[in-house]
Amino acid sequence: MIERCAGVDGKNYPARPLRRDDLLHLVGRVHFLSHSDGLSVRQIVRHLEEEYGVRRSVGSVSAYLNAYRCIKCSGGQNGTPEHPEGPT
């Protein structure tokens, strides 16, 4: 579970930024859930919170799918933990 703290605006935010390794693992998990399990972005958000205790917004999950490309993503440039070699 990621520690949360209240921001000035009253919303909850991660207490500290994710480490690079944790972020890459999370991005890889998002791609895996999207491609292998065929989940929608909202279903991925729900699954991450229920199964891993990780709260992410729909916008951040969508950004993970668009900013980090894997083999199954068309025209991608960066690999993910599930597909470290990147696109071919």
TIVO-2410 file (N, C-alpha, C; in nm, 3 decimals):
# residues 88
REC num residu      c1      c2      c3 atome chaine
REC   1      M   0.084  -0.118   0.000     N      A
REC   1      M   0.000   0.000   0.000    CA      A
REC   1      M   0.088   0.124   0.000     C      A
REC   2      I   0.052   0.220  -0.081     N      A
REC   2      I   0.127   0.345  -0.089    CA      A
REC   2      I   0.075   0.440   0.017     C      A
REC   3      E   0.167   0.495   0.097     N      A
REC   3      E   0.127   0.591   0.199    CA      A
REC   3      E   0.066   0.714   0.135     C      A
REC   4      R  -0.039   0.768   0.198     N      A
REC   4      R  -0.109   0.884   0.146    CA      A
REC   4      R  -0.102   0.998   0.246     C      A
REC   5      C  -0.106   1.121   0.198     N      A
REC   5      C  -0.116   1.237   0.286    CA      A
REC   5      C  -0.208   1.339   0.220     C      A
REC   6      A  -0.270   1.422   0.304     N      A
REC   6      A  -0.364   1.522   0.253    CA      A
REC   6      A  -0.287   1.642   0.198     C      A
REC   7      G  -0.327   1.687   0.081     N      A
REC   7      G  -0.267   1.805   0.021    CA      A
REC   7      G  -0.338   1.930   0.070     C      A
REC   8      V  -0.288   2.045   0.030     N      A
REC   8      V  -0.347   2.173   0.069    CA      A
REC   8      V  -0.492   2.183   0.020     C      A
REC   9      D  -0.520   2.120  -0.094     N      A
REC   9      D  -0.655   2.125  -0.150    CA      A
REC   9      D  -0.750   2.023  -0.089     C      A
REC  10      G  -0.703   1.946   0.010     N      A
REC  10      G  -0.788   1.847   0.076    CA      A
REC  10      G  -0.790   1.710   0.011     C      A
REC  11      K  -0.726   1.697  -0.106     N      A
REC  11      K  -0.721   1.568  -0.174    CA      A
REC  11      K  -0.606   1.485  -0.117     C      A
REC  12      N  -0.615   1.353  -0.134     N      A
REC  12      N  -0.508   1.264  -0.089    CA      A
REC  12      N  -0.407   1.242  -0.201     C      A
REC  13      Y  -0.280   1.250  -0.165     N      A
REC  13      Y  -0.172   1.230  -0.260    CA      A
REC  13      Y  -0.071   1.132  -0.200     C      A
REC  14      P   0.011   1.068  -0.285     N      A
REC  14      P   0.116   0.982  -0.230    CA      A
REC  14      P   0.207   1.064  -0.139     C      A
REC  15      A   0.247   1.004  -0.025     N      A
REC  15      A   0.332   1.075   0.072    CA      A
REC  15      A   0.469   1.107   0.013     C      A
REC  16      R   0.514   1.026  -0.079     N      A
REC  16      R   0.643   1.050  -0.144    CA      A
REC  16      R   0.633   0.997  -0.287     C      A
REC  17      P   0.714   1.050  -0.377     N      A
REC  17      P   0.710   1.001  -0.516    CA      A
REC  17      P   0.749   0.854  -0.523     C      A
REC  18      L   0.694   0.785  -0.622     N      A
REC  18      L   0.732   0.645  -0.644    CA      A
REC  18      L   0.876   0.636  -0.689     C      A
REC  19      R   0.946   0.535  -0.642     N      A
REC  19      R   1.081   0.509  -0.693    CA      A
REC  19      R   1.068   0.465  -0.838     C      A
REC  20      R   1.173   0.483  -0.914     N      A
REC  20      R   1.170   0.447  -1.056    CA      A
REC  20      R   1.133   0.300  -1.076     C      A
REC  21      D   1.190   0.212  -0.996     N      A
REC  21      D   1.160   0.069  -1.008    CA      A
REC  21      D   1.012   0.041  -0.982     C      A
REC  22      D   0.957   0.107  -0.879     N      A
REC  22      D   0.816   0.087  -0.848    CA      A
REC  22      D   0.727   0.141  -0.960     C      A
REC  23      L   0.765   0.256  -1.015     N      A
REC  23      L   0.688   0.314  -1.124    CA      A
REC  23      L   0.690   0.224  -1.247     C      A
REC  24      L   0.807   0.171  -1.281     N      A
REC  24      L   0.817   0.083  -1.397    CA      A
REC  24      L   0.736  -0.045  -1.377     C      A
REC  25      H   0.738  -0.096  -1.254     N      A
REC  25      H   0.659  -0.215  -1.226    CA      A
REC  25      H   0.510  -0.183  -1.240     C      A
REC  26      L   0.468  -0.069  -1.190     N      A
REC  26      L   0.329  -0.028  -1.200    CA      A
REC  26      L   0.287  -0.008  -1.346     C      A
REC  27      V   0.372   0.056  -1.424     N      A
REC  27      V   0.344   0.077  -1.567    CA      A
REC  27      V   0.332  -0.058  -1.638     C      A
REC  28      G   0.423  -0.148  -1.606     N      A
REC  28      G   0.418  -0.281  -1.665    CA      A
REC  28      G   0.291  -0.356  -1.628     C      A
REC  29      R   0.250  -0.343  -1.503     N      A
REC  29      R   0.126  -0.407  -1.458    CA      A
REC  29      R   0.006  -0.349  -1.531     C      A
REC  30      V   0.005  -0.217  -1.550     N      A
REC  30      V  -0.106  -0.152  -1.622    CA      A
REC  30      V  -0.113  -0.204  -1.766     C      A
REC  31      H   0.001  -0.214  -1.833     N      A
REC  31      H   0.003  -0.266  -1.970    CA      A
REC  31      H  -0.042  -0.411  -1.973     C      A
REC  32      F   0.003  -0.490  -1.877     N      A
REC  32      F  -0.036  -0.631  -1.872    CA      A
REC  32      F  -0.187  -0.643  -1.856     C      A
REC  33      L  -0.244  -0.566  -1.763     N      A
REC  33      L  -0.389  -0.573  -1.740    CA      A
REC  33      L  -0.466  -0.526  -1.864     C      A
REC  34      S  -0.413  -0.428  -1.933     N      A
REC  34      S  -0.480  -0.377  -2.052    CA      A
REC  34      S  -0.474  -0.475  -2.168     C      A
REC  35      H  -0.355  -0.526  -2.196     N      A
REC  35      H  -0.337  -0.612  -2.313    CA      A
REC  35      H  -0.377  -0.757  -2.288     C      A
REC  36      S  -0.331  -0.817  -2.181     N      A
REC  36      S  -0.356  -0.959  -2.157    CA      A
REC  36      S  -0.496  -0.986  -2.103     C      A
REC  37      D  -0.540  -0.901  -2.011     N      A
REC  37      D  -0.672  -0.923  -1.951    CA      A
REC  37      D  -0.782  -0.844  -2.021     C      A
REC  38      G  -0.743  -0.751  -2.108     N      A
REC  38      G  -0.841  -0.674  -2.184    CA      A
REC  38      G  -0.926  -0.580  -2.099     C      A
REC  39      L  -0.870  -0.529  -1.989     N      A
REC  39      L  -0.946  -0.441  -1.901    CA      A
REC  39      L  -0.947  -0.298  -1.953     C      A
REC  40      S  -1.055  -0.226  -1.926     N      A
REC  40      S  -1.063  -0.085  -1.959    CA      A
REC  40      S  -0.981  -0.005  -1.857     C      A
REC  41      V  -0.961   0.122  -1.883     N      A
REC  41      V  -0.883   0.206  -1.791    CA      A
REC  41      V  -0.950   0.210  -1.654     C      A
REC  42      R  -1.080   0.228  -1.650     N      A
REC  42      R  -1.151   0.232  -1.521    CA      A
REC  42      R  -1.142   0.097  -1.448     C      A
REC  43      Q  -1.148  -0.012  -1.522     N      A
REC  43      Q  -1.134  -0.144  -1.460    CA      A
REC  43      Q  -0.993  -0.163  -1.405     C      A
REC  44      I  -0.894  -0.112  -1.476     N      A
REC  44      I  -0.755  -0.120  -1.429    CA      A
REC  44      I  -0.740  -0.042  -1.299     C      A
REC  45      V  -0.796   0.080  -1.293     N      A
REC  45      V  -0.789   0.162  -1.172    CA      A
REC  45      V  -0.850   0.084  -1.054     C      A
REC  46      R  -0.966   0.025  -1.075     N      A
REC  46      R  -1.033  -0.051  -0.970    CA      A
REC  46      R  -0.951  -0.173  -0.929     C      A
REC  47      H  -0.895  -0.244  -1.028     N      A
REC  47      H  -0.815  -0.364  -1.000    CA      A
REC  47      H  -0.689  -0.329  -0.921     C      A
REC  48      L  -0.620  -0.222  -0.958     N      A
REC  48      L  -0.498  -0.181  -0.886    CA      A
REC  48      L  -0.529  -0.152  -0.740     C      A
REC  49      E  -0.640  -0.085  -0.715     N      A
REC  49      E  -0.675  -0.051  -0.577    CA      A
REC  49      E  -0.717  -0.174  -0.498     C      A
REC  50      E  -0.799  -0.261  -0.558     N      A
REC  50      E  -0.849  -0.377  -0.487    CA      A
REC  50      E  -0.742  -0.484  -0.464     C      A
REC  51      E  -0.661  -0.510  -0.566     N      A
REC  51      E  -0.563  -0.619  -0.558    CA      A
REC  51      E  -0.428  -0.577  -0.499     C      A
REC  52      Y  -0.385  -0.454  -0.527     N      A
REC  52      Y  -0.251  -0.411  -0.487    CA      A
REC  52      Y  -0.251  -0.296  -0.387     C      A
REC  53      G  -0.367  -0.238  -0.359     N      A
REC  53      G  -0.372  -0.125  -0.266    CA      A
REC  53      G  -0.310   0.001  -0.322     C      A
REC  54      V  -0.304   0.012  -0.455     N      A
REC  54      V  -0.244   0.127  -0.521    CA      A
REC  54      V  -0.356   0.211  -0.581     C      A
REC  55      R  -0.366   0.336  -0.538     N      A
REC  55      R  -0.468   0.425  -0.592    CA      A
REC  55      R  -0.407   0.513  -0.699     C      A
REC  56      R  -0.464   0.506  -0.816     N      A
REC  56      R  -0.422   0.591  -0.927    CA      A
REC  56      R  -0.546   0.645  -0.995     C      A
REC  57      S  -0.535   0.765  -1.050     N      A
REC  57      S  -0.647   0.825  -1.120    CA      A
REC  57      S  -0.661   0.764  -1.259     C      A
REC  58      V  -0.777   0.784  -1.318     N      A
REC  58      V  -0.800   0.739  -1.455    CA      A
REC  58      V  -0.699   0.808  -1.548     C      A
REC  59      G  -0.673   0.936  -1.523     N      A
REC  59      G  -0.578   1.010  -1.606    CA      A
REC  59      G  -0.437   0.957  -1.598     C      A
REC  60      S  -0.392   0.917  -1.479     N      A
REC  60      S  -0.255   0.864  -1.468    CA      A
REC  60      S  -0.243   0.727  -1.534     C      A
REC  61      V  -0.345   0.643  -1.520     N      A
REC  61      V  -0.342   0.511  -1.585    CA      A
REC  61      V  -0.343   0.529  -1.737     C      A
REC  62      S  -0.424   0.621  -1.784     N      A
REC  62      S  -0.427   0.650  -1.927    CA      A
REC  62      S  -0.292   0.701  -1.976     C      A
REC  63      A  -0.229   0.786  -1.895     N      A
REC  63      A  -0.096   0.837  -1.931    CA      A
REC  63      A   0.007   0.724  -1.934     C      A
REC  64      Y  -0.001   0.629  -1.840     N      A
REC  64      Y   0.091   0.515  -1.841    CA      A
REC  64      Y   0.077   0.435  -1.970     C      A
REC  65      L  -0.046   0.420  -2.016     N      A
REC  65      L  -0.069   0.345  -2.140    CA      A
REC  65      L  -0.020   0.420  -2.263     C      A
REC  66      N  -0.026   0.553  -2.259     N      A
REC  66      N   0.013   0.632  -2.375    CA      A
REC  66      N   0.160   0.674  -2.375     C      A
REC  67      A   0.215   0.703  -2.259     N      A
REC  67      A   0.352   0.753  -2.252    CA      A
REC  67      A   0.456   0.641  -2.261     C      A
REC  68      Y   0.425   0.526  -2.203     N      A
REC  68      Y   0.517   0.413  -2.205    CA      A
REC  68      Y   0.460   0.310  -2.302     C      A
REC  69      R   0.536   0.278  -2.404     N      A
REC  69      R   0.489   0.184  -2.505    CA      A
REC  69      R   0.556   0.049  -2.486     C      A
REC  70      C   0.480  -0.056  -2.513     N      A
REC  70      C   0.534  -0.191  -2.509    CA      A
REC  70      C   0.517  -0.253  -2.648     C      A
REC  71      I   0.557  -0.376  -2.663     N      A
REC  71      I   0.550  -0.445  -2.792    CA      A
REC  71      I   0.409  -0.445  -2.846     C      A
REC  72      K   0.311  -0.464  -2.760     N      A
REC  72      K   0.173  -0.471  -2.805    CA      A
REC  72      K   0.114  -0.335  -2.839     C      A
REC  73      C   0.180  -0.230  -2.795     N      A
REC  73      C   0.134  -0.094  -2.829    CA      A
REC  73      C   0.191  -0.059  -2.967     C      A
REC  74      S   0.111  -0.006  -3.053     N      A
REC  74      S   0.159   0.026  -3.187    CA      A
REC  74      S   0.250   0.147  -3.186     C      A
REC  75      G   0.362   0.135  -3.255     N      A
REC  75      G   0.454   0.247  -3.272    CA      A
REC  75      G   0.523   0.294  -3.146     C      A
REC  76      G   0.536   0.209  -3.046     N      A
REC  76      G   0.596   0.250  -2.919    CA      A
REC  76      G   0.747   0.266  -2.926     C      A
REC  77      Q   0.802   0.333  -2.826     N      A
REC  77      Q   0.945   0.358  -2.821    CA      A
REC  77      Q   1.011   0.299  -2.697     C      A
REC  78      N   0.935   0.286  -2.588     N      A
REC  78      N   0.994   0.241  -2.462    CA      A
REC  78      N   0.939   0.106  -2.422     C      A
REC  79      G   1.023   0.024  -2.360     N      A
REC  79      G   0.979  -0.105  -2.309    CA      A
REC  79      G   0.920  -0.091  -2.171     C      A
REC  80      T   0.856  -0.196  -2.123     N      A
REC  80      T   0.802  -0.201  -1.988    CA      A
REC  80      T   0.854  -0.329  -1.922     C      A
REC  81      P   0.838  -0.346  -1.792     N      A
REC  81      P   0.887  -0.469  -1.728    CA      A
REC  81      P   0.834  -0.596  -1.790     C      A
REC  82      E   0.707  -0.596  -1.836     N      A
REC  82      E   0.653  -0.715  -1.899    CA      A
REC  82      E   0.711  -0.736  -2.039     C      A
REC  83      H   0.751  -0.627  -2.104     N      A
REC  83      H   0.806  -0.633  -2.239    CA      A
REC  83      H   0.933  -0.546  -2.245     C      A
REC  84      P   1.041  -0.587  -2.174     N      A
REC  84      P   1.158  -0.500  -2.159    CA      A
REC  84      P   1.232  -0.470  -2.289     C      A
REC  85      E   1.217  -0.553  -2.391     N      A
REC  85      E   1.293  -0.529  -2.512    CA      A
REC  85      E   1.234  -0.417  -2.598     C      A
REC  86      G   1.116  -0.368  -2.562     N      A
REC  86      G   1.054  -0.261  -2.638    CA      A
REC  86      G   0.998  -0.313  -2.769     C      A
REC  87      P   0.952  -0.225  -2.855     N      A
REC  87      P   0.892  -0.267  -2.981    CA      A
REC  87      P   0.997  -0.319  -3.077     C      A
REC  88      T   0.953  -0.401  -3.170     N      A
REC  88      T   1.046  -0.453  -3.271    CA      A
REC  88      T   1.018  -0.392  -3.405     C      A
***
